[in-house]
Amino acid sequence: MRELVEQLRDRLATVREGGSQAARERHVARGRLLPRDRIDHLLDPGSPFLELGALAAYDMYGGSVPSAGIITGIGRVSGRECVIVANDATVKGGTYFPMTVKKHLRAQTVAEENHLPCLYLVESGGAFLPMQDEV
């Protein structure tokens, strides 16, 4: 059991890095905040963030689309619980893959079913062109 928990922690740590080191460095060099930093700036101070679907697309697309290229979760903004959807531009320029769409729609469903506002932090290149017919 401990091995499985450790494996889960390792996988979560890996996908939370987002894109490659080079992609993250380019992003920061352009004066942009990384997506998790953008979420942290948006949340009320000390507010937790409950991430949804962190392992979406794990082992899909050659392992090159961590968290399906989008971060979704629930956090408190201005004293109100909200669903937050943030593209990760360090992952294939924030483009949408089929699993990205599925994860995005699931976050919207969670918001609708729980009567929560949905906030979008968009930084996307649109559909991933080689798979646009599936998006």
Secondary structure, DSSP 8 states (H G I E B T S, - for coil): -HHHHHHHHHHHHHHHT-S-HHHHHHHHHTT---HHHHHHHHS-TT--EEEE-TTTTTT-GGGTSGGGGEEEEEEEETTEEEEEEEE-TTTGGG-B-HHHHHHHHHHHHHHHHTT--EEEE-----B-GGGGGG-
